[in-house]
Amino acid sequence: MNTNQQWITTNMRFPTDGYMALKLEAISKKMSVTSLVHKKLFSKKKLVLTNNVDKIMSNLAKLAKETSQQNPGISFSEKLIEMRYEQW
């Protein structure tokens, strides 16, 4: 792992059983849960290559355009924010 890069600290929520499975795996490998999550997220074979980002963004733009045409007058950003606060 490159230690010269900038880091962002965040909180993540896991279901209890999922977290316990991660914790048990981390213990069995003698590493922290944080290190295990980093390893799983940033392993070379799972890392999204930069040249795929343009393709993903293009597909996302097409999907957004289709969704907008099928649902005129609806702001999905507003709906997502409403749904987020309904969970609390």
C-alpha positions in Angstrom: 0.0 0.0 0.0 1.3 3.4 -0.9 1.9 5.4 2.3 2.6 8.7 0.4 -1.0 9.1 -0.7 -3.6 11.3 1.0 -6.3 9.5 3.1 -9.9 10.3 3.9 -11.4 9.0 7.2 -14.9 7.8 7.0 -17.4 5.7 9.0 -18.9 2.6 7.4 -21.9 0.7 8.6 -21.9 -3.1 8.4 -24.6 -5.6 9.4 -23.6 -7.2 12.7 -23.1 -10.7 11.2 -21.1 -9.2 8.3 -18.8 -7.3 10.7 -18.3 -10.3 12.9 -17.3 -12.4 9.8 -14.8 -9.7 8.8 -13.5 -9.5 12.4 -13.0 -13.3 12.6 -11.2 -13.3 9.2 -9.0 -10.5 10.3 -8.1 -12.3 13.6 -7.3 -15.5 11.7 -5.0 -13.6 9.4 -3.5 -11.6 12.3 -4.5 -8.2 10.9 -6.9 -5.4 11.8 -10.4 -5.2 10.3 -9.3 -1.9 8.6 -6.3 -3.6 7.0 -8.5 -6.5 5.8 -11.1 -4.1 4.3 -8.3 -2.1 2.6 -6.9 -5.4 1.2 -10.3 -6.5 -0.1 -11.1 -3.1 -1.6 -7.8 -2.4 -3.2 -6.4 -5.7 -4.3 -4.9 -5.4 -7.7 -7.3 -8.0 -9.3 -10.4 -6.1 -8.1 -9.2 -2.6 -8.7 -11.2 -0.8 -11.4 -8.7 0.3 -14.1 -8.7 3.9 -15.1 -9.6 3.1 -18.8 -12.8 1.5 -17.5 -13.9 4.7 -15.8 -14.8 6.4 -19.0 -16.9 3.4 -20.1 -18.7 3.3 -16.7 -19.4 7.0 -16.8 -20.7 6.8 -20.3 -23.0 3.9 -19.4 -24.2 5.9 -16.3 -24.9 9.0 -18.4 -27.0 6.9 -20.8 -28.9 5.3 -17.9 -29.5 8.7 -16.3 -30.9 10.1 -19.6 -33.2 7.1 -20.1 -34.5 7.3 -16.5 -35.0 11.1 -16.8 -37.1 10.6 -20.0 -39.2 7.8 -18.4 -39.9 9.9 -15.3 -40.4 13.5 -16.3 -40.6 16.0 -13.4 -39.1 13.7 -10.8 -35.8 14.7 -9.2 -34.1 11.5 -8.2 -31.6 13.4 -6.1 -34.4 14.8 -4.0 -36.0 11.4 -3.7 -32.8 9.8 -2.6 -32.3 12.4 0.0 -35.9 11.9 1.2 -35.4 8.1 1.4 -32.1 8.6 3.4 -33.9 10.7 6.0 -36.8 8.3 6.2 -34.5 5.6 7.5 -33.6 7.6 10.6 
